[in-house]
Amino acid sequence: MDFAHSPRTTELLERLTAFQEREIRPREEPYHRELLARTDPWTSPPPAIEELKAMAREEGLWNLFLPPGSELAGQPLGAGLTNVEYAPLAEQMGRSLISSEVCNCNAPDTGNMEVLLHFGSDAQRERWLAPLLDGRIRSAFCMTEPDVASSDATNMQATATLDGDEVVLNGRKWWSTGIGHPACEVLIFMGLTDPNADRYHQHSMVLVPLPTPGVTVERMLSTMGFLDAPGGHGEVSFTDVRLPASAIIGGPGQAFAIAQARLGPGRIHHCMRLIGLAELALQLACVRAGERVAFGKPLANLGGNRERIADARIAIDQARLRVLHAAWLIDTGSQDALGAVSQIKVAVPNMAQRVVDMAIQLHGGAGLSDDLPLGAAWTIARALRLADGPDEVHRGVVARLELARHGIGKWSA
Ligand SMILES: Cc1cc2nc3c(=O)[nH]c(=O)nc-3n(C[C@H](O)[C@H](O)[C@H](O)COP(=O)(O)OP(=O)(O)OC[C@H]3O[C@@H](n4cnc5c(N)ncnc54)[C@H](O)[C@@H]3O)c2cc1C
C-alpha cells in the first residue's frame, strides 16, 4: 500500500490550501461572529458562504468527495478521487469550520447525495441529487428518535406505512442535522413499514420535500450550547404526512441496507476532517506555547507541556495512518474495511477530543472563549463519539470480528 499523495491530490491540495488562505481565512471569523450575534441564526446564512461557494466551484474545488465512476445522466461527477486520494483534502478542509460546506463536501449532504447516487431512481436523482450537487439546496437525514435507543437502527418506531400508491409517515425524530438551514428542501426519513418482515427488512427510507403538510420542526437543539447554525440539529414531528410511494428510496424494506451503505463513507469522511481539526488545535497550542510567558519562561518550557505537544503529534500521526489504511481497504474492496472503519470511528474522535482539550488547557481561559475555535472543535469531536453510532457500538463490531478470528462467537467460521 502506498499513501504518498497522487499527482492529482498534490495539485488539488495546493490549490485548496491557497484558496483557504486567500479567500476563506479572512472571511471565516467574521462569518462566525455574524451568526453568533443573530437572535435567529436560521433565517438566512451570512452571504459570505454563498460567495465562497461560487468561488470554490469556479476553482474546481467542488464535490471532491465523489469516488471514481460517479456519474449522473452519463456525465462524470466530482473529482473522481479514491478515498486515499481524498483523505488529505478532507483533512485540509477539516482545519476550518466552514471549508467543507464551501466546497460542497459537508455532512450530512455528502452522505445523502451518495444515497441518491447509489439507490435513487432516475426521477429522484433528477429532482434532488442535481440541486444538491449544485449546492443550491441542503438536506437532512432523519433516523434517530427521542423515544428509542437509536444506536440500534432496527429499533426505529416512526412509521412509513403503504396506503395504496401512497406512503404515510408518522412519528418523531431528533438530531436531524441540517434541518434548520433555510435552504434545506429535502430530508430522508427512516420509518417502519413491515413489522412482520425480518428485522433487517422492516424499515424504508422516504424522500420528504420541505415544506410538506404534517412535517413540523418542533425545536432546534444545541450541542453543548453550540447551535451549529445555520444548519443546526432539529427535533421534527411527522403527522399523517402523505407522499407518493415513489418517494421511497430503493423500494420498501431497504432502509437498513441503505443506512449501512450511507454511514460507511460518512464515517470515514468525519474521521478525515477530524484529523485536520486536531492539527489546527495542535498548531494553535504550539504558537501559544511559544509566545506566552509565565514564571519567566515560555509555556512550552513549563511543566510537561513539551511532552503533551509530542504526545499530540504522535497521536495525530497514528490516527492519520489508521484512517489512510481504512481508506485503502475501502478502495480495494477488502472485507476488512468494516472493522477498520469501526476502529477509526472510535480512535479518531477520542484522539481529537484529547488533542483539542490539551490545546484549550494551554490557552488558559482564552481556550474556552469564543475568540478561538477550540470550544467548537472540542464539541465537534465529542459529538462524533455519538453521531454515526456511539463508541461502544463500534467497539462491539471490532470485538466481534476479533473474537471470530479466534473461533469465538456465533460469527466464527
Ligand atoms: C451532533 C449530533 C448530530 C447528529 N446528527 C444526526 C443526524 O443527522 N441524523 C440522525 O438520524 N441522527 C443524528 N444524530 C444522532 C446519533 O446518531 C445518535 O445520538 C446515536 O446513534 C446514539 O443514539 P441514541 O442517542 O438514541 O443513544 P442510545 O441508543 O440510547 O445509546 C445511549 C448509550 O448507550 C450505550 N450503548 C448503546 N449501545 C451499546 C452497546 N452495544 N454496547 C455498550 N453500550 C451501548 C452507549 O454509551 C450510548 O451512548 C446526531 C447526534 C449528535 C450528537
The ligand as a MOL file (V3000), in Angstrom:
LIG
                    3D

  0  0  0     0  0            999 V3000
M  V30 BEGIN CTAB
M  V30 COUNTS 53 58 0 0 0
M  V30 BEGIN ATOM
M  V30 1 C -24.2250 16.4300 16.9610 0
M  V30 2 C -25.0510 15.2400 16.5790 0
M  V30 3 C -25.5220 15.1380 15.2740 0
M  V30 4 C -26.3340 14.0560 14.9040 0
M  V30 5 N -26.8390 14.0130 13.6280 0
M  V30 6 C -27.7510 13.0560 13.3150 0
M  V30 7 C -28.4360 13.0900 12.0400 0
M  V30 8 O -28.1890 13.9490 11.1880 0
M  V30 9 N -29.4010 12.1690 11.8110 0
M  V30 10 C -29.7290 11.2050 12.7090 0
M  V30 11 O -30.6000 10.4030 12.4320 0
M  V30 12 N -29.0820 11.1480 13.9240 0
M  V30 13 C -28.1240 12.0460 14.2370 0
M  V30 14 N -27.5090 12.0320 15.4840 0
M  V30 15 C -27.9130 11.0300 16.4710 0
M  V30 16 C -26.8890 9.9460 16.7480 0
M  V30 17 O -26.6500 9.1570 15.5950 0
M  V30 18 C -27.4180 9.1440 17.9410 0
M  V30 19 O -27.4080 10.0040 19.0730 0
M  V30 20 C -26.5970 7.9080 18.2080 0
M  V30 21 O -26.7640 6.9690 17.1640 0
M  V30 22 C -26.9790 7.2450 19.5310 0
M  V30 23 O -28.3570 7.0090 19.6270 0
M  V30 24 P -29.1220 7.4900 20.9440 0
M  V30 25 O -28.8490 8.9240 21.1460 0
M  V30 26 O -30.5370 7.0660 20.8560 0
M  V30 27 O -28.3890 6.7250 22.1390 0
M  V30 28 P -28.7950 5.2960 22.7390 0
M  V30 29 O -29.0260 4.3230 21.6530 0
M  V30 30 O -29.8670 5.4860 23.7300 0
M  V30 31 O -27.4360 4.8920 23.4690 0
M  V30 32 C -27.0270 5.5750 24.6650 0
M  V30 33 C -25.7420 4.9790 25.1630 0
M  V30 34 O -25.9190 3.6010 25.4320 0
M  V30 35 C -24.6800 2.9490 25.3150 0
M  V30 36 N -24.7860 1.8560 24.3450 0
M  V30 37 C -25.5750 1.7960 23.2410 0
M  V30 38 N -25.3270 0.6610 22.5610 0
M  V30 39 C -24.3660 -0.0020 23.2510 0
M  V30 40 C -23.6770 -1.2320 23.0590 0
M  V30 41 N -23.9460 -2.0070 22.0020 0
M  V30 42 N -22.7320 -1.5810 23.9670 0
M  V30 43 C -22.4620 -0.8090 25.0390 0
M  V30 44 N -23.0890 0.3540 25.2880 0
M  V30 45 C -24.0150 0.7560 24.3920 0
M  V30 46 C -23.6830 3.9810 24.7950 0
M  V30 47 O -22.9700 4.5500 25.8790 0
M  V30 48 C -24.5960 5.0080 24.1700 0
M  V30 49 O -24.0060 6.2940 24.0630 0
M  V30 50 C -26.6530 13.0630 15.8590 0
M  V30 51 C -26.1560 13.1630 17.1690 0
M  V30 52 C -25.3780 14.2330 17.5300 0
M  V30 53 C -24.8960 14.3480 18.9540 0
M  V30 END ATOM
M  V30 BEGIN BOND
M  V30 1 1 1 2
M  V30 2 1 2 3
M  V30 3 2 2 52
M  V30 4 2 3 4
M  V30 5 1 4 5
M  V30 6 1 4 50
M  V30 7 2 5 6
M  V30 8 1 6 7
M  V30 9 1 6 13
M  V30 10 2 7 8
M  V30 11 1 7 9
M  V30 12 1 9 10
M  V30 13 2 10 11
M  V30 14 1 10 12
M  V30 15 2 12 13
M  V30 16 1 13 14
M  V30 17 1 14 15
M  V30 18 1 14 50
M  V30 19 1 15 16
M  V30 20 1 16 17
M  V30 21 1 16 18
M  V30 22 1 18 19
M  V30 23 1 18 20
M  V30 24 1 20 21
M  V30 25 1 20 22
M  V30 26 1 22 23
M  V30 27 1 23 24
M  V30 28 2 24 25
M  V30 29 1 24 26
M  V30 30 1 24 27
M  V30 31 1 27 28
M  V30 32 2 28 29
M  V30 33 1 28 30
M  V30 34 1 28 31
M  V30 35 1 31 32
M  V30 36 1 32 33
M  V30 37 1 33 34
M  V30 38 1 33 48
M  V30 39 1 34 35
M  V30 40 1 35 36
M  V30 41 1 35 46
M  V30 42 1 36 37
M  V30 43 1 36 45
M  V30 44 2 37 38
M  V30 45 1 38 39
M  V30 46 1 39 40
M  V30 47 2 39 45
M  V30 48 1 40 41
M  V30 49 2 40 42
M  V30 50 1 42 43
M  V30 51 2 43 44
M  V30 52 1 44 45
M  V30 53 1 46 47
M  V30 54 1 46 48
M  V30 55 1 48 49
M  V30 56 2 50 51
M  V30 57 1 51 52
M  V30 58 1 52 53
M  V30 END BOND
M  V30 END CTAB
M  END
